[in-house]
Structure formats: structure tokens, C-alpha cells
Amino acid sequence: MDPQPQPTVATALPTHRAPLQPEQPPPQHAWQFFRAGGVDQVIIQSGEDIAHLAELDQKLWVALACPTRGIEFDERTLDLIDTDKDGRIRPPELLAACAWACAQLRSADELARPGDTLEISAIDDGTEEGAALAAEARRLLAMAGRPEATAIALADVLERSQQLSGMRFNGDGIITVDTAGKDDSVAREAIAHIITTHGSIPPATDKQLPGIDRQRAEAFFAELGQLRAWAAQARGATTGLALGDRTLAATEAMNAVAAKVEDFFARTRLAAYDPRAATALNPSLDGYSAMAGQDLGLASPAITTLPLAPITPGGTLPLRHGVNPAWAKALRNFRERTVEPLLARSNAESLTQDEWQLIQKSLAPCQQWLADRPATRLDTLDEDVREALLAGDAEQRVMALIGEDEAEQAHNEQALGLEKLLRFKRDLLELLNNFVSFSAFYQRRGAIFQAGTLYLDARSCDLVVQVPDAARHAKLAGLAKTYLAYCDCTRKGQKMGIVAAFTAGDVDFLFVGRNGVFYDRDGKDWDATITRIIENPTSIRQAFFSPYKKFVRMVEEQVAKRASASDARAQKSLGTAASTLASTDLKTVGTNASSVTVPGTPRRTDVGTVAAIGVALGSISAVLVGIFGKFVDLGVWIPLALIGIVLAISGPSMLIAWLKLRQRSLGPILDASGWAINGRMRVNTRLGGSLSQVAKVPANARRMLDDPFAESQSPVWVALGVLVAVVVVVFVAWRAHWLDRWVPRVTVTPPVAAPAAGASDATPAASAASAASPAR
């Protein structure tokens, strides 16, 4: 009987499968926003907000870039965030700073509690970098004499950094002559020679000496080794020559004078070709006369350029007597080390051209070895110094000092990371509230781009930004539709440029050259002078009165111009008259006084001119009376007419001001300063009123209204003005029938005449109607 088939694993498993659940997206961070400047801005106030900042759409960021200089923020913190060192902070760098800081802490909420002190237990020592930071914190506290402390402050890290400059090994990889110590003369001399040949690293402070690093030391000893190898090869190659190991010295002595020897023999051969050339090839008496008036030395170019010896046709080169004194020593070395050993002559007195060519041929192999000498920067060192450095252990000592200093570099990197973490804990939240959002500005806590407060024209301006180049800044800042005043500030020899936004009050007395006082964020006062102005309305009220003020100013300018012109003509006439009288002969004046005409004397007015002026004035008065009559005939519509006139004058100015105030924004001002603003950042009337505050007397102050210097007014003119105003008001009210309810009607009854013929047919009703017609 066949066994029953066993179910396979596949058939044993149930065939029903649960439907696949769609993969749920990770829950997103719940952000909070506030509305300010016409833009929705994020609220960053917790560690979770900072930790999830990368999830926030960058289109919702207020700024996308800001400079690291010219803003009121710790420059060292900005430099630590600016990893590419281009002087600007961008979102990737800011996000990287937030991510790094959160990774080093157990809880990101530490970043939401700004301060320059951090508990060591708050550092996440579960990671390698975090453990190194915590260990370095404990090490610094132990060095400061507080091993039992549980928290480290930024001041502790900075104090250690300041002490590094005075430490023998500070971990920067640079050693100086003092690093070697007073007892190690070998290392001190080697370091000094390296600085001489390969340069030094400038000191960080005035108290430090220039030093060297590993790269310079290795290059120095490598070149020293190359010279040693070359010298050994040259010695081995010269052992088979006639002079043996002295061949190298003989070749060097020959090379020292080779150019001058060639020059000498070339001159003698030319003189042998033509004896007349000998005189020209030798120095002239005029040349010696010119040298006689100079302070000469053997190294003077005037002597070194002369031939080695006097030129004669086919002459030989003297080696002892009658040679150029500037080359006497070199020729003596050449004679002793080269000529006498090679030619086997003692006390050689001269050298022929054939002997010179023989010497060159004999030393040609060694000449090639000299050409193969490696090019180094050690030629300034004497050969004895190079030999001493090669023979001793200078290299081992110098490299050991560099290695010992580099051993401290790991602690330096950890201390730098600890400083970075402490600075981020103190400053990162503030930077985010001045970059991702402008909550610090709109909550009036002082934004990092606000440089201080400008006091000028009885008001204070809080929206002040540093400006390095006013002309360049003004090209873009004008789009802000804001009244801007550029100022140059000076204080104790220091200079600074600013731009202040006037967002409230009148601007009648703001002009280039006006002075004020600027207080920076540190409370220091600066002298401020306006150098450039961009005009825009500050309020609807200011725009309402602007046309009238411009009209009055225009009238005043025209009156002043006419008065100035009249005064100039009068002065000119008086001057002309005085000159004429002074130049007239006294006798002539006595006899013809009646005939003298003084220039500028008023002439008799023509009657026709007076009549024409009268007609013109009459026409103008008639037109004015007609206009006034039509105006009075409006009756109850007179107030509306007045409102219409006012709107016709001030309406366009107010409309333009309203349009510009709606467009007034902060963006162009900051964009011109190097920021990249992501939104319009409007500055409405309410915010503008808080940015520029006009002077106000305190509410609890007592005011003495009696002004001893007030302009006096005559009571007669005051009463006359009041009377004219009352008459005008009563006249207008009468013509508008506003007084009918108080003034009774007066009825005048005309006398009844005798009925005429045919009047009997008139109806009594017509007579009654005629009699009842009212008279006023």
C-alpha cells in the first residue's frame, strides 16, 4: 500500500496573505508661524525646532545669505559656521552647524537655553567625537585647578587658547629658536639656518618669534642630503684624474675667473689682428679721471669691469704682478690650485692662451660634474656649515622638536571643537531668529543688522545699518521706498558709514551736512554727518502738508531772490554814482551842478504806465470778486467746495505717499548690504512709527508756557484779523440763508395809487398779489 503523500511546506502554509500596508511617511515636525512684514515667519524656540530645521522649506526662510562682517554678531562664531571661508553664511552651512551641535549633545534643548556654560554631562560621550570633547573639557578644568567642576565655560577654553602662545609646545606644529632651549645649541643653529634659507612663518603675536614647520625642515635637510650625495659622487669620480681629490677645488677656482680670462684673451687676439685696437680695448684716461672723483673699493663695478691686465697684441695673462686688483685674490687661487698643479710649474708668472685651453680640456670632466650639482637654496651657507650640519645630529633634534609640538595638535583640535560647541550653544538660537526668521527685529529686541541708534532732528532712528560704500548701497536701497539718510560717523580717529531710515515725523530740516550723534550697540557715541539723502514720504500726514510747505518755500525763495537782485542793483547804482562823483572835477561840479545826472536816480513815472497798472489791478480784482461771488453762491455746498480744493492740492501727494508707504520694505536695504532677503519684509506705518520716535514731553512733566522770547503781536492787528474773519463768516452765512430762522422777514407795502382808466377791469386777486409781494 502506497504511503500517503506528505504535504509540502508550501501547501502546509496558509494561502491567505494580508494586504501590504502602504509605507507611512515619517511624521513631520509641527512648526509654528507668526505673521510680520507681510510674510509668514517661523518661530524657533525649542531644541526640536533646531534639530528639524533641515525639514523646513527654504522658501519659508526670511534670509538665504548674510555677510560675516558689518553686523552686530560675534565674528568668531560666524567664522566657525563659514566653513568655506568666503565671508558669507548660507543655508547649507547653517544647517550643518545645527546638525553638528545637536549630534554632540544628549538633548538639542541645550541649544534653546543660550549661555556660555555647558554641563559636561550634557555632552553625548556615546560617540567618539563627543567622548573626546568631554575628556578635553575635564582636562582643561584640571589644568585650571578645578578638577571637581562639572561644567565648563567658554572663558575656560579661551583662557587656554591665550596660554598657548606662552607654552613651549602649543600644538601648532611650529617651532622657534626658543623652542629648542638654551642648552641645545645644535638645534638652535639649525633652526636659524632653516629660517635663513627657506623662510619662516610670521609670528601670531608681537611677543613670539618667527618659526618653522615640518615642511620647511624636511625641505632643508633633503637639500642638504642631495648636496652630500653629489659631493660624494664627485669625490669618487675625481680620484682617477691627475689632481685626484683636488680636481674639484681646481675646477671651482678656474670657474671663478673663467669669464674674465676669456675676455682677456679675446682682447689680445683682437689687438693682434689690428694693433690700432689695443688703445681702444684698454681703459682710457678719461675713464680713470671719472673714477678719481669717486669713493672706490675693490668691489666697485668701475674696477671689476676693467680687463684682468693691460691689453697687448698676442700678450700673455700675468698671474702675479700687473693684474686688476679686484681679481687679484681670485687669480692667486687659480694659480695655486689650478695652473701650478696642472702645468707642473712652481711660481707661475703668466699664462698663455694655449695653456689656458689645455687647462680647460683637462678639467672638462669635472666641469660636467659641477654642472650636475643639484640646485638648492643652501648656496648662501658656507661649506663648513653644511659639513657640520651633515656630520652632527641636527636633523634628528629638529624633527624631534617638531614631533613633540605636533603631539599637542590633537588637544588643540578638541579644544577648538569644545569652543565651537560652547559658541553654538550661546549664539545659534539668536542667529536663527535673525536669519531663518526676523523675530528679533519685529519683536523690537534688536536685530543683528541694526548697528545702533541715530539721534538727529529731535528724533531717534533705530533702523540703522552699517554701510561701507554709500554710493553703491544707494543704487539698490532706493527701492525700499523709505526716507534714507547716509551718514559718515567718526570717533577718536575711527570712521564708519551708516544709513538710517526715517519712518516718522517731518523731513523739512533734514539736509546734507546736518550733524547728529550715533550710538552703537556697545553704547559708544559717534559724531554723525549726513552725506546723502534718498527722499520718500514718511507718513500720510507729512504728505498732506507737503504741497503747502513747498509752495511757501517757493514763495520765500522767489522773494529772497528778488530782494537779492534788487539789493545788488541798488548797490551797483550806488557804486556807479560814487565813482562818477569822485571822478568829476570840483570846478565843473560847481559850475555845472545842475547838468550832472547821477546814474540810478529814479526817473519820473509816466502817466500812461500808471494808468496801465491801474487797469490791470482792476481786472485782477474783478476776477477775484467774481470767483469769490461764485464761491459764496454755493451756499450750503461751501464746505464741500473747501474739501475739494484741499483734496485737489494735497490729494496727489497723499496718493503717492500711500502707494509708496504700502511698498516700503526692509529687503532692499539689507540686500544692498550683502544679505539675500527671501521676502518683501514690509515696514508698515505702525512698525515705522516705532523705528523712528519723535521727541515728546513726558506726560508727568510741568510745562511753563510763558515764552519770554516769543514773537510779540500788536492787539490792534489781532482785533482787526478777528473782525475780518467774523464779517466774512456772517456774510457767507447770510448769503447761504443760514440766518433766516433768526432774522425776521421785513414786508414793505407800497402806496396804493389812484385807479387809472380801464383799471376797473383788474381783478382784485391781482391787486392783492401785487400788494403781498415781500420786500426785504
C-alpha positions in Angstrom: 0.0 0.0 0.0 1.5 3.4 -1.1 2.2 5.8 1.6 0.1 8.9 1.8 1.9 11.9 0.3 3.1 14.3 2.9 2.1 17.9 2.4 4.9 20.2 1.4 5.8 23.2 3.3 4.3 25.3 0.6 1.0 23.5 0.8 1.1 23.4 4.6 1.2 27.2 4.8 -2.0 29.1 4.5 -2.6 30.6 1.2 -4.2 33.8 2.6 -1.9 36.8 2.7 -2.6 40.1 4.4 -2.7 43.1 2.1 0.5 45.2 2.1 0.2 48.3 4.1 1.4 51.5 2.4 4.6 52.7 3.9 3.7 55.6 6.2 5.8 58.8 5.8 7.6 59.8 8.9 5.7 62.3 11.0 6.8 65.8 10.2 7.7 68.4 12.8 4.9 70.7 13.8 6.1 74.2 13.1 4.6 77.5 14.5 4.5 80.6 12.4 3.7 84.3 13.1 2.8 87.0 10.6 5.0 90.0 10.3 6.2 92.2 7.5 3.6 90.6 5.2 5.4 87.3 5.5 4.7 84.1 7.4 7.8 83.6 9.6 8.6 80.5 11.6 9.0 80.5 15.4 12.2 78.8 16.5 12.3 78.4 20.3 12.9 74.8 21.1 15.7 72.3 20.6 13.3 70.2 18.4 12.9 73.2 16.1 16.6 73.5 15.7 17.1 69.7 15.2 14.4 69.6 12.4 15.4 72.8 10.7 16.5 70.9 7.6 12.9 69.8 7.1 11.7 73.4 6.8 11.2 74.5 3.2 13.8 77.2 2.4 11.2 79.2 0.6 9.9 80.0 4.0 13.2 81.3 5.3 13.4 85.1 5.5 17.1 85.3 4.5 19.2 83.0 2.3 22.6 84.6 2.9 24.2 87.2 5.2 27.7 88.6 5.5 30.0 87.7 8.3 31.2 91.3 8.8 29.3 94.5 9.3 26.6 93.0 11.5 26.2 93.0 15.3 27.1 89.4 15.9 30.1 87.5 17.3 32.5 87.3 14.3 34.3 84.3 15.7 31.0 82.3 15.8 30.3 83.4 12.2 33.8 82.3 11.1 33.2 78.8 12.7 30.0 78.5 10.7 31.5 79.8 7.5 33.3 76.6 6.5 34.3 77.7 3.0 35.7 81.0 4.3 34.1 83.2 1.7 32.8 85.7 4.2 29.1 84.7 3.8 26.7 82.4 5.7 24.3 80.3 3.6 21.6 77.8 4.5 23.8 74.7 3.9 26.5 76.0 6.3 23.8 77.0 8.9 22.1 73.6 8.7 25.5 71.8 9.0 26.2 73.9 12.2 22.8 72.9 13.7 23.3 69.2 12.8 26.8 69.1 14.3 25.8 70.9 17.5 22.8 68.5 18.0 25.0 65.5 17.4 27.4 66.5 20.2 24.6 66.9 22.8 22.4 64.4 24.6 19.5 66.8 24.1 19.0 69.5 21.5 17.1 71.6 24.1 20.5 72.7 25.4 20.7 74.9 22.3 17.4 76.5 23.2 18.9 77.7 26.6 21.5 80.2 25.4 24.5 80.6 27.6 28.3 80.3 27.6 28.4 77.5 30.2 27.7 73.8 29.5 27.4 70.9 31.8 29.9 68.2 30.9 27.2 65.5 31.4 25.2 67.2 28.6 27.8 66.2 26.1 27.0 62.9 24.3 30.0 60.8 25.2 28.5 57.8 23.3 30.2 58.9 20.1 33.9 59.1 19.6 33.9 62.9 19.0 31.6 63.5 21.9 33.8 61.5 24.2 36.9 63.4 23.1 35.1 66.7 23.7 34.1 65.6 27.2 37.7 64.4 28.0 39.1 67.7 26.8 36.7 69.6 29.0 37.8 67.7 32.0 41.5 68.2 31.0 41.1 71.9 30.7 39.3 72.2 34.1 42.2 70.1 35.6 44.7 72.5 34.1 42.8 75.4 35.5 43.0 73.9 39.0 39.3 72.9 39.2 39.2 69.1 38.6 36.0 68.8 40.6 34.0 71.2 38.4 31.1 69.7 36.5 30.5 72.5 34.0 32.9 74.3 31.6 32.6 77.8 30.4 33.7 79.5 27.2 36.1 81.6 29.2 37.9 78.5 30.3 38.5 77.4 26.7 39.6 80.9 25.6 42.0 81.2 28.6 43.7 78.0 27.5 44.0 79.4 23.9 45.6 82.5 25.3 48.1 80.5 27.3 49.2 78.5 24.2 51.3 81.4 22.9 53.4 81.2 26.0 53.8 77.5 26.1 56.9 75.8 24.6 54.8 73.2 22.7 51.4 74.6 21.7 50.4 72.1 19.1 50.5 74.4 16.1 53.4 72.4 14.5 55.7 75.5 14.5 59.0 75.7 16.5 61.2 78.6 17.0 64.8 79.1 18.2 63.4 79.4 21.8 61.7 76.1 21.4 65.0 74.3 21.3 66.1 75.7 24.6 69.2 77.5 25.6 71.2 74.3 26.1 70.6 72.8 22.7 72.9 75.0 20.5 72.9 72.5 17.6 69.1 72.6 17.2 69.1 76.4 17.7 71.7 76.9 14.9 69.9 74.5 12.6 66.6 76.3 13.1 68.3 79.6 12.4 69.8 78.3 9.2 66.5 76.9 8.0 64.9 80.3 8.5 67.7 81.9 6.6 67.5 79.6 3.5 63.8 78.5 3.5 62.0 81.4 5.2 59.9 81.4 8.3 56.3 81.5 9.4 55.3 85.0 10.7 54.6 85.1 14.4 50.9 85.3 15.6 51.7 88.0 18.2 54.5 90.6 18.8 55.8 88.5 21.7 56.5 85.5 19.5 59.5 84.8 17.2 59.3 83.6 13.6 59.4 79.8 13.3 59.5 76.9 11.0 57.2 73.9 10.4 57.8 70.3 9.3 57.6 71.2 5.6 60.4 73.7 5.8 62.6 71.5 7.9 62.2 68.4 5.7 63.0 70.5 2.6 66.1 71.9 4.2 67.6 68.5 5.3 66.5 66.9 2.0 68.6 69.5 0.0 71.4 69.0 2.5 71.3 65.3 1.7 71.3 66.0 -2.0 74.5 68.0 -1.7 76.1 65.3 0.4 75.3 62.6 -2.3 76.5 64.9 -5.1 79.8 65.7 -3.2 80.4 62.0 -2.5 79.9 61.1 -6.2 82.2 64.0 -7.3 85.0 62.9 -5.0 84.7 59.3 -6.2 84.8 60.4 -9.9 87.8 62.6 -9.5 90.1 60.0 -7.9 91.3 58.9 -11.3 92.3 62.4 -12.5 95.8 63.9 -12.3 94.9 66.1 -9.4 92.8 63.4 -7.6 90.5 64.8 -5.0 92.0 68.3 -5.6 90.4 68.4 -9.0 87.1 69.8 -7.7 88.8 72.7 -6.0 90.9 73.4 -9.1 87.8 73.4 -11.2 86.0 75.8 -8.9 89.0 78.1 -8.9 89.0 78.1 -12.7 85.3 78.8 -12.9 85.7 81.8 -10.6 87.9 83.6 -13.3 86.9 81.8 -16.5 84.7 84.7 -17.9 87.4 87.3 -17.3 90.2 85.1 -18.7 88.2 84.5 -21.9 87.6 88.3 -22.1 91.4 89.0 -21.7 92.5 86.5 -24.5 89.7 87.7 -26.8 91.0 91.3 -26.5 94.7 90.3 -27.1 93.7 88.4 -30.2 91.8 91.4 -31.5 94.7 93.6 -30.8 97.0 91.2 -32.7 94.6 91.4 -35.6 94.8 95.2 -35.6 97.3 96.9 -33.3 95.2 100.1 -33.5 92.5 98.3 -31.4 94.8 98.0 -28.4 94.4 101.6 -27.4 90.6 101.4 -27.6 90.5 98.0 -25.7 92.4 99.4 -22.8 90.9 101.8 -20.3 91.1 105.4 -21.3 92.5 108.3 -19.2 89.1 109.9 -19.2 87.7 106.7 -17.6 90.3 106.9 -14.9 89.6 110.6 -14.4 86.0 109.8 -13.8 86.9 107.2 -11.2 89.2 109.6 -9.5 86.3 111.6 -8.2 84.6 108.6 -6.6 85.0 106.6 -3.4 86.4 103.4 -4.8 86.6 100.0 -3.4 88.0 96.7 -4.8 84.4 95.5 -5.3 83.3 98.7 -7.1 81.8 98.0 -10.6 84.1 100.6 -12.1 87.1 98.4 -11.2 85.7 94.9 -11.6 84.6 95.6 -15.2 88.1 96.5 -16.2 90.2 93.8 -18.0 92.4 91.5 -15.9 95.6 93.1 -17.3 96.6 95.7 -19.9 95.9 94.5 -23.4 98.9 93.9 -25.8 98.8 92.2 -29.2 99.2 88.5 -28.6 100.1 89.0 -24.9 100.1 86.6 -22.1 98.0 86.8 -18.9 100.1 87.8 -15.9 99.3 85.9 -12.7 101.3 87.7 -10.1 102.0 91.3 -11.0 100.2 93.9 -13.0 96.7 92.4 -12.6 93.4 94.0 -11.9 93.4 94.4 -8.1 89.7 93.4 -7.9 90.6 90.0 -9.3 94.0 89.5 -7.6 92.7 87.1 -5.0 90.8 85.0 -7.4 93.8 84.8 -9.8 96.0 83.8 -6.9 93.7 80.9 -6.1 93.5 80.0 -9.7 97.3 80.0 -10.0 97.9 78.0 -6.8 95.0 75.4 -7.2 94.8 75.0 -10.9 97.7 76.4 -13.0 100.7 75.2 -11.0 99.4 71.7 -10.2 98.2 71.0 -13.7 101.2 72.6 -15.6 103.7 71.3 -13.0 105.2 74.7 -12.7 106.0 76.4 -9.5 105.8 80.1 -9.1 104.0 80.5 -12.4 104.2 84.1 -13.5 101.9 84.1 -16.6 99.6 82.1 -18.7 99.4 81.7 -22.4 96.2 81.1 -24.4 97.3 77.6 -25.3 97.9 76.8 -21.7 94.5 78.1 -20.8 92.9 75.8 -23.4 94.9 72.9 -22.0 93.6 73.6 -18.5 90.0 73.8 -19.7 90.4 70.4 -21.6 91.9 68.8 -18.5 89.1 69.9 -16.2 86.3 69.3 -18.6 85.0 66.1 -16.9 85.0 67.8 -13.5 83.3 70.8 -15.1 80.5 68.5 -16.2 80.2 67.2 -12.6 79.8 70.7 -11.4 77.1 71.3 -13.9 75.3 68.3 -12.4 75.3 69.9 -9.0 71.7 70.0 -7.6 70.1 73.4 -7.5 69.3 74.2 -3.8 68.8 77.2 -1.6 71.8 76.3 0.5 74.4 78.2 -1.5 74.3 81.1 1.0 75.7 78.7 3.6 79.4 78.2 3.8 80.7 74.7 3.0 82.0 74.3 6.6 78.5 75.0 8.0 77.0 72.4 5.6 79.6 69.9 6.6 78.9 70.5 10.3 75.2 70.0 9.8 75.7 66.8 7.9 78.2 65.4 10.4 76.1 66.0 13.5 72.6 65.0 14.6 70.9 68.4 13.9 68.2 66.8 11.7 67.2 64.3 14.4 67.0 67.1 17.1 64.9 69.5 14.9 62.5 66.8 13.8 62.1 65.6 17.4 61.1 69.1 18.5 58.5 69.3 15.7 57.1 65.9 16.5 56.7 66.8 20.2 54.9 70.0 19.3 52.6 68.2 16.8 51.7 65.8 19.6 49.7 68.6 21.2 47.8 69.2 18.0 45.1 66.6 18.8 44.3 68.6 22.1 44.1 71.8 20.0 41.6 70.3 17.7 39.5 69.0 20.6 39.7 72.4 22.3 38.6 74.1 19.1 35.6 71.7 18.9 34.8 72.5 22.5 34.9 76.2 21.8 32.7 75.7 18.7 30.1 73.8 20.8 30.0 76.4 23.5 29.7 79.3 21.0 26.9 77.5 19.2 25.1 76.9 22.5 25.3 80.7 23.2 24.7 82.2 19.7 23.0 79.7 17.4 19.4 80.4 18.5 19.9 84.1 18.2 21.3 83.7 14.7 18.4 81.6 13.6 16.0 84.2 14.8 17.8 86.8 12.7 18.2 84.6 9.6 15.5 82.0 9.2 13.0 84.5 10.7 13.3 88.1 11.8 11.5 87.7 15.1 14.3 89.7 16.9 13.5 92.6 14.6 9.7 92.5 14.6 9.6 91.9 18.3 11.8 95.0 18.7 14.6 93.1 20.5 17.3 94.5 18.3 18.3 92.6 15.1 21.8 91.7 14.3 21.7 94.1 11.2 20.8 97.1 13.4 24.0 98.9 14.1 22.6 101.3 16.8 20.5 104.4 17.2 20.9 107.7 15.4 19.7 110.9 17.2 19.1 113.8 14.8 16.4 116.4 14.2 14.6 115.8 17.5 14.1 112.1 16.9 15.8 108.8 17.2 16.1 106.3 14.4 16.5 102.6 15.3 16.7 101.1 11.8 20.4 101.9 11.2 22.6 99.7 9.1 26.4 99.8 8.6 27.3 100.8 5.0 30.9 100.5 3.7 30.1 102.2 0.4 27.2 104.7 0.4 27.2 105.3 -3.4 26.9 101.6 -4.2 24.4 100.9 -1.4 22.1 103.7 -2.5 21.6 102.2 -6.0 19.6 99.3 -4.6 18.4 100.7 -1.3 16.3 103.3 -3.1 13.8 100.6 -4.0 12.9 100.3 -0.3 10.6 103.4 -0.8 12.0 104.7 2.6 13.4 108.0 3.5 17.1 107.2 4.0 19.9 109.4 5.3 23.5 108.2 4.8 25.9 109.5 7.4 29.7 109.4 8.0 30.5 108.7 11.6 33.8 109.5 13.3 35.1 108.7 16.8 38.7 109.1 18.0 40.2 108.7 14.6 37.8 105.8 13.7 35.4 106.1 10.8 32.2 104.2 9.9 29.4 104.6 7.4 25.8 104.1 8.2 22.4 104.6 6.7 19.4 105.5 8.9 15.7 105.1 7.9 13.4 108.0 8.9 10.0 106.4 9.1 8.1 109.0 11.1 7.9 112.8 11.6 8.6 115.7 9.2 11.7 115.9 6.9 11.7 119.6 6.4 15.0 120.2 8.2 16.9 117.1 7.0 19.6 118.1 4.6 23.2 117.2 3.6 25.7 118.4 6.2 23.4 118.3 9.2 25.0 116.8 12.3 23.8 114.3 14.9 25.0 111.7 17.3 25.1 108.0 16.7 25.2 105.4 19.5 26.4 101.9 18.5 25.3 98.7 20.2 28.1 99.0 22.7 26.9 102.4 23.8 29.8 104.3 22.2 28.9 107.8 20.8 30.0 108.8 17.3 29.7 112.2 15.5 27.4 111.7 12.6 27.1 113.9 9.5 24.5 113.4 6.7 26.3 112.9 3.3 23.5 111.7 1.1 19.7 111.6 1.2 17.1 109.4 -0.6 13.7 111.2 -0.3 10.5 109.3 0.2 7.3 110.1 2.2 7.4 109.2 5.9 3.6 109.4 6.5 0.2 110.5 5.0 0.2 113.5 7.4 3.6 114.6 6.1 2.4 114.2 2.5 -0.8 116.2 3.2 1.2 119.3 4.3 4.0 118.8 1.8 2.4 120.9 -1.2 1.7 123.9 1.1 5.2 123.8 2.6 6.7 123.6 -0.9 4.5 126.5 -2.0 5.6 128.6 0.9 9.2 127.7 0.4 9.0 128.5 -3.3 7.4 131.9 -2.5 10.1 132.6 0.1 12.8 131.6 -2.3 11.4 133.9 -5.1 11.0 136.8 -2.6 14.5 136.3 -1.4 15.8 136.1 -5.0 14.0 139.3 -6.0 15.2 141.1 -2.9 18.7 139.9 -3.5 18.6 141.1 -7.1 17.1 144.5 -6.1 19.8 144.9 -3.4 22.5 144.0 -6.0 21.1 146.6 -8.4 21.0 149.2 -5.7 24.5 148.5 -4.6 25.7 148.7 -8.2 23.9 152.0 -8.8 25.3 153.5 -5.6 28.8 152.3 -6.6 28.5 153.8 -10.0 27.2 157.1 -8.6 30.1 157.3 -6.1 32.6 156.6 -8.9 31.1 159.3 -11.1 31.1 161.9 -8.4 34.6 161.1 -7.3 36.0 161.4 -10.9 34.2 164.7 -11.6 36.3 167.9 -11.4 35.3 170.1 -8.5 35.1 173.2 -10.6 32.9 171.5 -13.1 30.7 170.4 -10.3 30.4 173.9 -9.1 29.5 175.4 -12.5 27.5 172.6 -14.0 26.0 171.0 -10.9 22.6 171.3 -12.4 23.6 169.4 -15.5 25.1 166.4 -13.7 23.0 163.3 -14.0 23.5 160.7 -11.3 23.1 157.2 -12.7 20.5 155.2 -10.9 18.4 158.3 -10.0 14.7 157.4 -10.1 13.1 158.7 -13.2 9.7 160.4 -13.3 7.0 157.8 -13.8 4.9 158.0 -17.0 1.2 158.7 -16.6 0.4 156.0 -19.1 2.3 153.4 -17.1 0.3 154.3 -14.0 -3.0 154.0 -15.9 -2.0 150.6 -17.3 -1.1 149.3 -13.9 -4.5 150.6 -12.6 -6.4 148.9 -15.3 -4.5 145.6 -14.7 -5.2 145.7 -10.9 -8.8 146.5 -11.6 -9.1 143.5 -13.9 -7.5 141.2 -11.4 -9.7 142.5 -8.6 -12.8 142.0 -10.8 -11.8 138.4 -11.5 -11.2 137.7 -7.8 -14.5 139.3 -6.8 -16.3 137.2 -9.5 -14.7 134.0 -8.2 -15.5 134.9 -4.6 -19.1 135.7 -5.6 -19.5 132.3 -7.4 -17.9 130.6 -4.3 -20.4 132.4 -2.0 -23.3 131.4 -4.2 -22.6 127.8 -3.5 -24.4 128.2 -0.2 -24.5 125.0 1.8 -22.0 123.4 -0.6 -19.2 125.7 0.5 -17.7 123.1 3.0 -17.7 120.5 0.2 -16.0 123.0 -2.1 -13.3 123.7 0.5 -12.8 120.0 0.9 -12.5 119.6 -2.8 -9.9 122.4 -3.1 -7.9 120.8 -0.3 -8.1 117.4 -2.0 -7.1 118.9 -5.3 -4.0 120.3 -3.7 -3.0 117.6 -1.3 -4.7 114.6 -2.9 -2.0 113.7 -5.4 0.8 114.0 -2.8 -1.2 111.8 -0.4 -2.0 109.2 -3.0 1.7 108.9 -4.0 2.6 108.7 -0.3 0.0 106.0 0.3 1.3 104.0 -2.6 5.0 104.3 -1.5 4.2 103.5 2.1 2.5 100.3 1.0 5.7 99.4 -0.8 8.0 100.4 2.0 10.1 97.4 2.8 13.3 96.3 4.6 14.5 93.9 1.9 16.4 96.3 -0.5 18.2 98.0 2.4 19.6 94.7 3.6 20.2 93.3 0.0 22.4 96.3 -0.6 24.4 95.4 2.5 25.1 91.9 1.3 22.1 90.0 2.6 19.9 87.8 0.4 16.4 88.5 1.6 13.8 85.9 0.6 10.6 88.1 1.1 9.5 91.7 0.8 9.6 92.3 4.6 7.2 95.3 4.7 7.6 98.1 7.1 4.1 99.4 7.7 3.1 102.7 9.4 2.8 101.2 12.8 6.2 99.5 12.7 7.7 102.6 11.1 6.4 104.7 13.9 8.3 102.5 16.4 11.5 102.7 14.4 11.7 106.5 14.4 10.5 108.1 17.6 9.8 111.9 17.7 10.7 113.9 20.8 7.7 114.2 23.2 7.5 115.9 26.5 6.9 113.4 29.4 3.2 113.1 30.4 4.0 113.9 34.1 6.1 117.0 33.2 5.1 120.5 34.1 5.2 122.9 31.1 5.8 126.7 31.6 4.1 128.2 28.5 5.3 131.7 29.1 7.9 132.1 26.4 10.0 135.3 27.2 11.3 135.2 23.6 8.0 134.7 21.8 7.2 137.0 18.9 5.1 139.9 20.1 1.9 140.7 18.3 0.0 144.0 18.3 -3.5 143.8 19.8 -4.8 146.1 17.0 -3.8 143.6 14.3 -5.2 140.7 16.3 -8.6 142.5 16.8 -8.6 143.5 13.1 -8.0 140.0 12.0 -10.8 138.7 14.2 -13.2 141.3 12.9 -12.4 140.5 9.3 -13.0 136.8 10.0 -16.3 137.5 11.7 -17.5 139.7 8.8 -16.6 137.0 6.3 -18.4 134.3 8.2 -21.6 136.5 8.7 -21.6 137.4 5.0 -21.3 133.8 3.9 -24.0 132.7 6.4 -26.3 135.5 5.2 -25.9 134.6 1.5 -26.4 131.0 2.3 -29.7 131.8 4.1 -28.3 130.2 7.3 -29.6 133.2 9.3 -33.3 133.2 8.1 -34.5 131.4 11.2 -33.1 134.1 13.5 -33.6 137.3 11.3 -37.4 138.2 10.8 -38.7 139.0 7.4 -39.5 142.6 6.7 -42.6 143.3 4.5 -42.8 146.6 2.7 -46.3 147.7 1.5 -46.1 150.1 -1.5 -48.6 153.1 -1.6 -51.8 152.5 -3.4 -52.2 154.7 -6.5 -55.4 156.1 -7.9 -57.1 153.7 -10.3 -56.4 154.6 -13.8 -58.8 154.5 -16.7 -59.6 150.9 -17.5 -58.3 149.7 -14.2 -61.7 148.8 -13.1 -61.3 145.6 -15.1 -58.3 144.4 -13.0 -59.2 141.6 -10.8 -59.0 142.1 -7.0 -56.9 139.0 -6.8 -54.1 140.6 -9.0 -54.1 143.7 -6.8 -53.8 141.6 -3.7 -51.0 139.6 -5.1 -49.1 142.7 -6.0 -49.6 144.2 -2.6 -48.5 141.0 -0.9 -45.1 140.8 -2.7 -42.5 140.8 0.1 -39.7 143.3 0.3 -36.5 142.8 2.2 
